[in-house]
Amino acid sequence: MYKIIEWLESHMLPCPWKQYLGIDCLGCGMQRAFIELLKGNLIESINAYPALIPIIFMFSFLPLHLKFKFKHGALVLKISFIFIISIIIINYIYKLLNNNIISHGSI
């Protein structure tokens, strides 16, 4: 497992949005969060990208629902999707506001 983590850390993809525009995109932090999760650092993973664990749940539940046709599976997926989008948007706004305040020296 250590070699996989080491390989992932040395082959992280750069974010073109951040590279060209200088601000985070909606997915910034997901790679770091995944690596932290593989290392067993749950808190660091959540801090890097709070929506990662719900995304993993949703993408794990989806094929199970398609295979076994759970009675309320579609509803679970819809609620999961709305929850994940909410986390992503709230986290993105928080990062934009936090970086903007810190970079302009207001605090």
Residue pairs with C-beta under 8 A, 6 or more apart in sequence:
1 38
4 38
5 35
5 38
5 39
8 31
8 34
8 35
8 38
9 35
12 31
12 32
12 35
13 31
15 24
15 25
15 27
15 28
17 23
17 24
17 25
17 28
18 24
18 25
18 28
23 96
23 99
24 92
24 95
24 96
24 99
26 88
26 89
26 92
27 49
28 49
28 95
29 48
29 49
30 48
30 49
30 51
30 52
32 48
32 49
33 44
33 45
33 46
33 48
33 49
33 52
34 45
34 49
34 52
36 42
36 44
36 45
36 48
37 45
37 52
37 53
45 52
45 53
46 52
46 53
49 91
50 87
50 91
51 84
51 87
51 88
51 91
54 80
54 83
54 84
54 87
55 84
57 80
58 77
58 80
58 81
58 84
61 73
61 76
61 77
61 80
62 77
64 70
64 73
65 73
65 74
65 76
65 77
70 76
101 107
